[in-house]
Amino acid sequence: MAWGVELFTNYFLLLYQEKKIKLFTSSHSIATTHYLLKKYLEEKNLRDVLYTLLDYVTVIAVDTDVLKKGLRSKHKDFEDSIQIYCASSVEKIDCIVTRNIKDFRDSEILVLTPDELCLRW
C-alpha cells in the first residue's frame, strides 16, 4: 500500500498533535527544502510554509561535530551522513524516515520509508 504525500502528512500531523510522536529535522533539510520548493512556490509563500513547519518540528543543528563525523564516516553520501549524525544526536530516536533508504543501509539508526512507518503506527 502506497500512501500519498498528503495522507502521510496529515496522518503524522495528527499523531504529533496527539503527542504520540515527536518530529525532528536537520537545519540542512530546511535549507534543502527551500531550495527544492522555490521552483514551485513564490518566495513569500514558501517562507510562510517553512515558518509554519517550524512549529511542528524540532530542528537539529548541523554543527562542527556533525560535519566532522560525517566527513570521517563510512557512509558513501556525505549529505546522508549529516542526516544520520544529526539523528543520532537525539536521545532515544526511533528511526529515520526517508524515501531513499538505499543510501542509509549502513545507518546505525533504523531507517524506514514513509509507508513502512505508517504500517508500524
Secondary structure, DSSP 8 states (H G I E B T S, - for coil): ----HHHHHHHHHHHHHTTS---EEEHHHHHHHHHHHTTTS-HHHHHHHHHHHTTT-EEE---HHHHHHHHHSS-S-HHHHHHHHHHHTSTT---EE-S-GGGGTT-SS-EE-HHHHHHH-
